[in-house]
Amino acid sequence: MSDAGVEILAPLGHPEEVEPGSTPNAQLPERADEAVPAGFPSPAQGYYSGPVDLNRHLINDPAATFIVRVSGDSMIGAGIFDGDEIIVDRSLEPHDGNVVIAVVDGELTVKRLRFEHGRVRLAPENPAYADIVLEELSELTVWGVVTRCLHRV
């Protein structure tokens, strides 16, 4: 087991910084007009309603939003697994209960932020790991707030 570290992949609001060989202007995924049942297949028709702009659904502030790859298993209870990519918005103010990217001893880590009795607790979502407790709020640096997890199925 390893603690959940992170690797910053790319800023989402800066297409000019996309890695060579990628296709930033590729065709957008298509969107269905109706929900698709997960049970018995429906003979319904007319699912197509045009392309979907995932940026519109996933990003509030493009200039401050990044994709970050997670390494480790300390956040599995929050549905964030080793190798997942998370969307992080640096423009959001962190609140109690948010999953955040925090700087601890000069390293980035993903944890749930808790404010308790004048202290800050960075809580893993895996009982195999201990909380990181900061006695003073001034010891905390939040790099960004996690807004989405991109998980392969």
C-alpha positions in Angstrom: 0.0 0.0 0.0 1.1 3.5 -0.6 -0.2 6.9 0.4 -2.0 8.9 -2.2 0.4 11.2 -3.9 -0.3 13.2 -7.1 1.2 14.0 -10.4 0.0 17.2 -12.2 -0.7 16.2 -15.8 -1.9 19.3 -17.6 -3.8 22.6 -17.0 -7.2 22.2 -18.6 -7.6 25.9 -19.5 -4.5 26.1 -21.6 -4.8 24.0 -24.8 -1.6 25.4 -26.1 0.2 23.4 -23.3 -1.3 20.0 -24.4 1.4 17.4 -24.9 2.7 16.6 -28.4 0.8 13.8 -30.1 -2.5 14.5 -28.3 -5.5 15.8 -30.2 -6.9 18.8 -28.3 -9.3 19.7 -31.1 -10.6 16.1 -31.6 -14.3 15.4 -32.2 -16.3 15.8 -29.0 -18.2 12.8 -27.6 -21.8 12.5 -28.6 -24.7 13.0 -26.1 -27.9 10.9 -26.0 -31.3 12.6 -25.8 -32.7 10.0 -23.4 -31.3 8.0 -20.5 -30.3 4.5 -21.3 -31.8 1.9 -19.0 -29.3 -0.4 -17.2 -31.8 -3.2 -17.0 -33.8 -4.7 -19.8 -32.8 -3.1 -23.2 -35.4 -0.6 -24.4 -36.5 -0.5 -28.1 -36.7 3.3 -27.7 -35.1 5.3 -30.5 -33.8 8.8 -30.9 -30.9 8.7 -28.4 -28.7 11.1 -30.3 -28.8 14.8 -29.4 -25.4 16.1 -30.7 -21.9 16.5 -29.3 -21.2 17.0 -25.6 -18.7 19.5 -24.4 -17.1 17.9 -21.4 -15.4 21.1 -20.5 -18.8 22.7 -19.9 -19.7 19.9 -17.5 -16.4 19.4 -15.7 -14.7 22.8 -15.5 -15.9 26.1 -13.8 -12.7 28.1 -14.1 -10.5 26.9 -17.0 -7.5 29.0 -16.1 -7.4 27.5 -12.5 -8.3 23.9 -13.3 -5.8 21.0 -13.6 -5.9 17.3 -14.2 -3.9 15.4 -11.5 -3.0 11.7 -11.5 -3.3 10.0 -8.2 -0.8 7.5 -6.9 -1.5 5.3 -3.9 -4.6 4.0 -2.2 -5.2 6.3 0.8 -8.4 7.7 -0.8 -10.2 4.5 -1.9 -13.0 5.1 0.5 -13.8 8.3 -1.4 -13.8 6.4 -4.7 -10.3 7.7 -5.7 -8.0 4.9 -6.7 -4.4 4.5 -7.7 -4.0 5.8 -11.3 -7.2 7.8 -11.3 -7.2 11.3 -12.6 -8.8 14.0 -10.6 -9.9 17.5 -11.6 -8.6 20.1 -9.3 -9.8 23.7 -9.2 -7.3 26.1 -7.6 -9.8 29.0 -7.6 -12.1 27.4 -5.0 -11.9 28.2 -1.3 -11.4 25.0 0.6 -14.1 24.1 3.2 -14.5 21.4 5.9 -15.2 18.1 4.2 -13.7 18.9 0.8 -11.2 16.6 -0.8 -8.2 18.7 -1.4 -4.6 18.6 -2.7 -2.5 19.8 0.2 1.1 20.5 0.6 2.6 18.5 3.5 6.4 18.7 4.2 6.9 20.0 0.7 5.0 17.1 -0.9 1.5 17.2 -2.6 -1.1 14.8 -1.2 -4.8 14.2 -1.7 -6.9 14.0 1.5 -10.2 15.1 3.0 -9.9 18.4 4.8 -11.3 18.6 8.4 -11.3 21.6 10.7 -11.7 20.5 14.4 -11.2 22.5 17.6 -8.8 25.0 16.0 -6.7 22.2 14.4 -6.6 21.0 10.8 -6.9 17.3 10.0 -6.1 15.9 6.6 -8.0 12.6 6.7 -7.3 9.6 4.4 -10.2 7.5 3.2 -8.5 4.2 4.0 -8.3 2.9 7.6 -4.7 1.6 6.9 -3.5 5.2 7.0 -3.3 7.7 9.9 -4.6 11.3 9.8 -2.2 14.2 9.3 -2.9 16.6 12.1 -1.7 20.2 11.9 -1.9 22.1 15.1 -2.2 25.5 13.4 -4.2 26.6 10.4 -1.1 28.6 9.3 0.7 25.2 8.7 -1.8 24.3 6.0 -1.3 25.0 2.3 -4.1 23.9 0.1 -3.0 23.6 -3.6 -6.6 23.1 -4.9 -10.0 21.6 -4.3 -10.9 18.3 -6.0 -14.1 18.7 -8.0 -14.3 15.4 -10.0 -12.6 12.0 -10.3 -12.1 10.4 -13.7 -12.1 6.7 -13.0 -11.8 3.9 -15.6 -14.3 1.1 -15.4 
